[in-house]
């Protein structure tokens, strides 16, 4: 097993490098980079990116702008007409674009090996500090959503498999299909209208992870306040996430129940619970475990993006999205690097769990 884990860890290196390289090329080719964003700011054209410039970065850009003349530029950047070329060169130096493309790439790779992601272009903070600041929100959403999804889906899927074709199976399938058909952001808006002061009840807060006076509350009140704020976002995420896992659990259990070893176990006099949870459960959970990495990545990051926006939760999903829009390259590549690494590690953990649950699976022998 250890040699297999070592090989998988070594395989992560070219995978990470390939993903970073591909995205580096795509991002560099995209128009509207940080230099153009600053030029737009100088000419009074507000954009989503330039509105984020603050702190030291804003000060440096303002100092450069005060020294900018009215000479013509080379026209390399859109919006550079009438701007002093020296000012544009200073902007390029500020954002690291004074170096050739290949040099910027190797400097980035060298830094990422040391987990040094640099500083944000438009926020007065390092990429690591930004990610650590946003991480509690994404962990809160992802953790509780995942726990609730598995607590609901697995028992429900088992129950549906046992009572396949019954009235319970039919009406629960209808509820599952409806839940799957409703996007989480649409259900989130419905929850806001119903329970967050939209049109009917004002039972839950509309924004944020905690209240403004959170630090003044007792420990019990802080826990209560935390879950009070999380109730609607987590519920909206669960509704759209549990359907797939429920049907997967049901179908895998149905497939296992009809196999010969189950018939043999029943013939030996084992009770239905002994057959179900002593034999079927262990085999049926393999497919559920196989889908865990994708489910975690989806729930933690991509699945929470719209939820974070609607409920004003400043998490990693929103940070990554805003960074792409704002061309904040250090944050874009830093979050991409961490997300990819986490996905590869979770996939490895999933495969190792495969081997622990089912001794028949031996990835080393297959290799």
LOLUM-773712 format. One record per residue (C-alpha): chain; x, y, z. Coordinates in pm, whole numbers, plus 32768, in hexadecimal, padded with zeros to 4 digits. Layout:
[atom A [X Y Z]]
...
//
This chain:
[atom A [8000 8000 8000]]
[atom A [8117 80F3 805A]]
[atom A [81C0 80D0 7F08]]
[atom A [8072 8118 7E60]]
[atom A [8040 8250 7F36]]
[atom A [81A3 82C2 7EE1]]
[atom A [8164 8296 7D6C]]
[atom A [801E 8356 7D82]]
[atom A [80C9 8470 7E40]]
[atom A [81DA 8484 7D37]]
[atom A [80CD 8489 7C28]]
[atom A [8035 85BD 7CCA]]
[atom A [8167 8689 7C63]]
[atom A [8137 8678 7AE7]]
[atom A [7FBD 8695 7B14]]
[atom A [7FDE 87D7 7BDB]]
[atom A [80E2 885C 7AEA]]
[atom A [800A 8811 79BC]]
[atom A [7ED5 88B8 7A4D]]
[atom A [7F95 89EC 7ABF]]
[atom A [8046 8A07 796D]]
[atom A [7F05 89ED 78A4]]
[atom A [7E52 8AEF 7977]]
[atom A [7F81 8BD5 7976]]
[atom A [7F7A 8BDB 77F9]]
[atom A [7E01 8C16 77EE]]
[atom A [7E07 8D2A 78F4]]
[atom A [7F2B 8DDE 7852]]
[atom A [7E75 8DE1 7704]]
[atom A [7D37 8E71 779A]]
[atom A [7D03 8FE9 7767]]
[atom A [7CC5 90DF 7880]]
[atom A [7DF2 9090 795D]]
[atom A [7E58 9153 7A95]]
[atom A [7F15 925B 79CA]]
[atom A [7DDF 92A3 78FA]]
[atom A [7D0C 92A9 7A37]]
[atom A [7DEF 93B5 7ACB]]
[atom A [7DE8 947D 7988]]
[atom A [7C6C 946F 798F]]
[atom A [7C75 94EE 7AF5]]
[atom A [7D5A 960B 7A90]]
[atom A [7C6B 9675 797C]]
[atom A [7B3F 9665 7A64]]
[atom A [7AAD 9522 79DE]]
[atom A [7A43 945F 7B12]]
[atom A [7A50 92E4 7AFB]]
[atom A [7A19 91C6 7BEA]]
[atom A [7B8C 9196 7C08]]
[atom A [7BF9 92FD 7C37]]
[atom A [7AF2 9335 7D3F]]
[atom A [7BAF 9231 7E0A]]
[atom A [7CFC 92EA 7E01]]
[atom A [7D53 9357 7F61]]
[atom A [7E6A 937E 805B]]
[atom A [7FCE 9382 7FDE]]
[atom A [7F6E 931F 7E7B]]
[atom A [7E82 9449 7E60]]
[atom A [7F8D 9531 7EE6]]
[atom A [808F 94BE 7DEA]]
[atom A [7F9D 94DE 7CC9]]
[atom A [7F39 963C 7D3A]]
[atom A [80A4 96A7 7D57]]
[atom A [80E6 9628 7BF9]]
[atom A [7FAF 96D7 7B78]]
[atom A [801C 9824 7C0F]]
[atom A [8160 9808 7B4E]]
[atom A [80BE 979D 7A07]]
[atom A [80E2 9890 78E6]]
[atom A [8013 98B9 77B1]]
[atom A [80FA 9813 76B8]]
[atom A [8084 9706 75C9]]
[atom A [80B8 959B 7617]]
[atom A [810D 947C 7537]]
[atom A [7FA6 9401 7539]]
[atom A [7FFB 92AF 75CD]]
[atom A [7EDE 92D1 76C7]]
[atom A [7D7A 933F 768A]]
[atom A [7D39 948F 7729]]
[atom A [7EAA 94F0 771D]]
[atom A [7E7F 960B 7624]]
[atom A [7F09 9750 76AB]]
[atom A [7FBC 96A9 77D0]]
[atom A [8130 96D8 780C]]
[atom A [81E8 9599 779F]]
[atom A [82C5 95B5 78D4]]
[atom A [818F 95A3 79AE]]
[atom A [8120 9467 78FA]]
[atom A [827A 93D0 792D]]
[atom A [825F 941C 7AA0]]
[atom A [810D 9371 7AA9]]
[atom A [81A2 9242 79FD]]
[atom A [82B9 923A 7AFF]]
[atom A [81BC 925B 7C1B]]
[atom A [80F8 912D 7BA1]]
[atom A [8226 9064 7B2D]]
[atom A [81E2 9087 79B9]]
[atom A [8336 9122 7974]]
[atom A [83C4 8FC0 795A]]
[atom A [839E 8ED4 7831]]
[atom A [8286 8DD5 7836]]
[atom A [8367 8CA7 786F]]
[atom A [841E 8D54 798B]]
[atom A [82D7 8DA9 7A3A]]
[atom A [8269 8C40 7A12]]
[atom A [83A4 8BA9 7AAD]]
[atom A [83A2 8CA5 7BC9]]
[atom A [8239 8C40 7C10]]
[atom A [8289 8ACB 7C0B]]
[atom A [83B7 8AFF 7CEF]]
[atom A [82E5 8BC5 7DE7]]
[atom A [81C5 8ACC 7DE3]]
[atom A [82AD 89AD 7E37]]
[atom A [82F4 8A6D 7F79]]
[atom A [817F 8AC1 7FA4]]
[atom A [81CF 8C31 7F74]]
[atom A [80AE 8CC3 7EAA]]
[atom A [8115 8E2F 7EC7]]
[atom A [802F 8F57 7F08]]
[atom A [7EE2 8FB2 7E70]]
[atom A [7EEB 90C1 7D64]]
[atom A [7DB3 9170 7DDE]]
[atom A [7DA0 911D 7F51]]
[atom A [7E9B 9187 8057]]
[atom A [7EE0 9022 80C4]]
[atom A [7FA0 8EE9 8067]]
[atom A [7EEB 8DD1 7FB0]]
[atom A [7F1E 8CE2 80D4]]
[atom A [7E89 8DDB 81CB]]
[atom A [7D60 8E15 80E4]]
[atom A [7D1D 8CA0 80C4]]
[atom A [7D3D 8C67 823A]]
[atom A [7C4F 8D89 8275]]
[atom A [7B47 8CF7 818A]]
[atom A [7B7D 8B8A 81E8]]
[atom A [7A93 8B7E 831A]]
[atom A [7968 8BDC 8243]]
[atom A [79A9 8ACD 813E]]
[atom A [79F6 89C9 8248]]
[atom A [78B8 8A21 8304]]
[atom A [77E0 8A00 81CD]]
[atom A [788E 88CB 8146]]
[atom A [78B3 880E 828D]]
[atom A [774D 882C 8307]]
[atom A [76BC 87FC 81AC]]
[atom A [7787 86BD 8179]]
[atom A [772A 8633 82CF]]
[atom A [75B7 8676 829C]]
[atom A [75BB 85F0 8138]]
[atom A [7654 84A5 81A5]]
[atom A [757A 848A 82DC]]
[atom A [7444 84B7 8202]]
[atom A [74A6 8409 80BF]]
[atom A [7538 82BF 8137]]
[atom A [741A 825A 8225]]
[atom A [731A 82D7 8129]]
[atom A [73C0 8219 800B]]
[atom A [73CB 80D8 80DB]]
[atom A [725F 80FE 813E]]
[atom A [71FB 8137 7FD2]]
[atom A [72BD 8001 7F64]]
[atom A [7219 7F27 806F]]
[atom A [70BB 7FA7 8019]]
[atom A [70F4 7FBB 7EA1]]
[atom A [6FAC 7FEB 7DE7]]
[atom A [6EE5 8047 7F1E]]
[atom A [6E22 8188 7F50]]
[atom A [6F40 820F 8029]]
[atom A [7036 81D3 7F0E]]
[atom A [6F55 8282 7E12]]
[atom A [6F09 83BF 7ED6]]
[atom A [706C 83DD 7F5A]]
[atom A [70F1 83BB 7DF6]]
[atom A [700D 84D9 7D8F]]
[atom A [7098 85B1 7EA7]]
[atom A [71FD 8555 7E46]]
[atom A [71C4 85AB 7CD7]]
[atom A [7127 86FA 7D32]]
[atom A [724B 874A 7E18]]
[atom A [7342 86EF 7D06]]
[atom A [728C 87C2 7C03]]
[atom A [7293 8900 7CD5]]
[atom A [73E4 89BA 7CC3]]
[atom A [7474 8A0C 7E17]]
[atom A [747A 8B85 7DD1]]
[atom A [7309 8B80 7D71]]
[atom A [72AF 8AC4 7EAD]]
[atom A [7387 8BBA 7F71]]
[atom A [72BD 8CDD 7EE7]]
[atom A [717B 8C27 7F47]]
[atom A [71FB 8BF8 80AA]]
[atom A [7252 8D69 80C1]]
[atom A [70F7 8DCD 804A]]
[atom A [704F 8CE2 8141]]
[atom A [712A 8CEE 8278]]
[atom A [7224 8E10 8265]]
[atom A [713D 8F3C 825B]]
[atom A [70FC 8F30 80E7]]
[atom A [6F80 8F2B 80E9]]
[atom A [6F09 8E4A 8200]]
[atom A [6FD2 8DEC 8336]]
[atom A [7107 8E94 83C3]]
[atom A [7197 8D6E 8483]]
[atom A [72FA 8D58 83FC]]
[atom A [740C 8E55 83A8]]
[atom A [743F 8EB4 823E]]
[atom A [75B8 8ED8 8232]]
[atom A [7700 8E7E 82DC]]
[atom A [777D 8D55 83A4]]
[atom A [7759 8DFB 84F9]]
[atom A [76AE 8F29 8594]]
[atom A [775A 907A 85C5]]
[atom A [7767 9046 873F]]
[atom A [77ED 8EE0 8724]]
[atom A [7920 8F26 87FE]]
[atom A [7845 8FA9 8918]]
[atom A [7772 8E6B 892C]]
[atom A [77AA 8D46 8A17]]
[atom A [782F 8BFE 898D]]
[atom A [76D5 8B61 897B]]
[atom A [7643 8C98 88D7]]
[atom A [7763 8C9E 87DA]]
[atom A [771C 8B34 8777]]
[atom A [75AA 8B83 875B]]
[atom A [75F1 8CBB 868D]]
[atom A [76DE 8BFA 85A6]]
[atom A [75DF 8AED 8553]]
[atom A [74CA 8BF1 853B]]
[atom A [7587 8C9D 8421]]
[atom A [75E3 8B53 837B]]
[atom A [7485 8ABE 8378]]
[atom A [7406 8B48 822D]]
[atom A [754E 8B2F 8165]]
[atom A [7588 89C7 81D1]]
[atom A [741D 8967 8191]]
[atom A [7431 89FB 8032]]
[atom A [7571 8936 7FEE]]
[atom A [74E5 87EF 8078]]
[atom A [73AA 87F8 7FA3]]
[atom A [746A 87F2 7E5D]]
[atom A [7579 86FE 7ED2]]
[atom A [74C9 85D9 7F77]]
[atom A [7404 855B 7E4B]]
[atom A [7526 84C1 7D8A]]
[atom A [75B7 8413 7EBB]]
[atom A [7460 838D 7F20]]
[atom A [741E 82EE 7DCC]]
[atom A [7584 826A 7DBA]]
[atom A [755F 81C5 7F0F]]
[atom A [7411 812E 7EB0]]
[atom A [748B 80A1 7D64]]
[atom A [75CA 800D 7DF4]]
[atom A [7507 7F66 7F0E]]
[atom A [7408 7EDB 7E18]]
[atom A [7522 7E50 7D45]]
[atom A [75C8 7DA9 7E71]]
[atom A [7485 7D21 7F06]]
[atom A [7445 7C51 7DCC]]
[atom A [759C 7BAB 7DCE]]
[atom A [75D9 7A3E 7E24]]
[atom A [769A 7A78 7F67]]
[atom A [7568 7B25 7FFC]]
[atom A [748C 79FB 7FA7]]
[atom A [7590 7916 8049]]
[atom A [75A1 79EE 8182]]
[atom A [7428 79E3 81A8]]
[atom A [7427 786A 8172]]
[atom A [751A 7849 8295]]
[atom A [7415 78E3 8379]]
[atom A [74A3 7A42 83A1]]
[atom A [73AB 7B51 83FB]]
[atom A [7357 7C5F 82FF]]
[atom A [741F 7D63 83C2]]
[atom A [754E 7C7B 83CE]]
[atom A [7539 7C45 8257]]
[atom A [74FE 7DB3 820C]]
[atom A [7600 7E54 82F0]]
[atom A [76F4 7D36 8315]]
[atom A [771B 7CE1 81A4]]
[atom A [7661 7DC8 80B6]]
[atom A [76BF 7F12 815A]]
[atom A [7835 7EDC 813D]]
[atom A [7828 7E8D 7FC9]]
[atom A [7722 7F8F 7F71]]
[atom A [77E7 80AB 8010]]
[atom A [7902 8087 7F13]]
[atom A [7854 8155 7E09]]
[atom A [77EA 8255 7F0C]]
[atom A [7955 827B 7F79]]
[atom A [79C1 829C 7E0F]]
[atom A [78E6 83D2 7DEA]]
[atom A [7960 8473 7F2C]]
[atom A [7A83 8540 7E98]]
[atom A [79AB 85DF 7D8B]]
[atom A [7895 861E 7E87]]
[atom A [7983 86C5 7F7D]]
[atom A [7A22 87A5 7E78]]
[atom A [78CD 8803 7DED]]
[atom A [7831 884B 7F3F]]
[atom A [795E 8902 7FCE]]
[atom A [79AB 89E1 7EA7]]
[atom A [78E2 89E3 7D63]]
[atom A [779B 898A 7E08]]
[atom A [77BA 8A9C 7F0F]]
[atom A [780C 8BBC 7E22]]
[atom A [76A6 8C2C 7DE1]]
[atom A [7648 8BED 7F4C]]
[atom A [7767 8CCA 7FBF]]
[atom A [76F8 8DE0 7ED3]]
[atom A [7587 8DD0 7F31]]
[atom A [75C1 8DC4 80AA]]
[atom A [76EC 8EB4 80A2]]
[atom A [77DB 8DAE 8125]]
[atom A [7940 8E0C 80CD]]
[atom A [79DB 8CB4 8095]]
[atom A [7AD8 8C0F 7FAE]]
[atom A [79E1 8BDA 7E93]]
[atom A [798E 8D4D 7E85]]
[atom A [7AFD 8DA8 7EA9]]
[atom A [7B61 8CD0 7D80]]
[atom A [7A43 8D54 7CAA]]
[atom A [7A90 8EC2 7CF3]]
[atom A [7C02 8E87 7CB5]]
[atom A [7BBE 8DFF 7B58]]
[atom A [7ADB 8F26 7B06]]
[atom A [7BD8 901F 7B92]]
[atom A [7D06 8F74 7AEE]]
[atom A [7DA8 8F58 7C45]]
[atom A [7EA0 8E56 7BC7]]
[atom A [7F4F 8DFA 7D0F]]
[atom A [7E00 8DA7 7DB1]]
[atom A [7D83 8CF1 7C7A]]
[atom A [7EB1 8C0D 7C64]]
[atom A [7ED3 8BE7 7DDE]]
[atom A [7D6C 8B72 7E0D]]
[atom A [7D82 8A97 7CD6]]
[atom A [7EBF 89F4 7D5B]]
[atom A [7E27 89AE 7EB1]]
[atom A [7CDB 8931 7E22]]
[atom A [7D8E 8846 7D32]]
[atom A [7E75 87C3 7E40]]
[atom A [7D51 8787 7F2B]]
[atom A [7C92 86D0 7E19]]
[atom A [7DBB 85EA 7DD1]]
[atom A [7DF0 85A0 7F42]]
[atom A [7C7E 8555 7F7B]]
[atom A [7C7E 846D 7E4E]]
[atom A [7DAA 83B4 7EDE]]
[atom A [7CFD 8395 802F]]
[atom A [7BCC 830B 7F7B]]
[atom A [7C99 81FD 7ECC]]
[atom A [7D48 819B 800F]]
[atom A [7BF5 8183 80BB]]
[atom A [7B89 809E 7F9E]]
[atom A [7C9D 7FAA 7FF9]]
[atom A [7C51 7FBC 816D]]
[atom A [7ADF 7F73 813A]]
[atom A [7B03 7E64 8032]]
[atom A [7C3E 7D8C 804B]]
[atom A [7BF5 7D04 7EEF]]
[atom A [7C60 7E54 7E5D]]
[atom A [7DD7 7E66 7E2E]]
[atom A [7E52 7F8E 7D66]]
[atom A [7FBD 7F1F 7D8A]]
[atom A [7F73 7DD0 7CE1]]
[atom A [7EC1 7E86 7BC5]]
[atom A [7FED 7F6B 7B9A]]
//
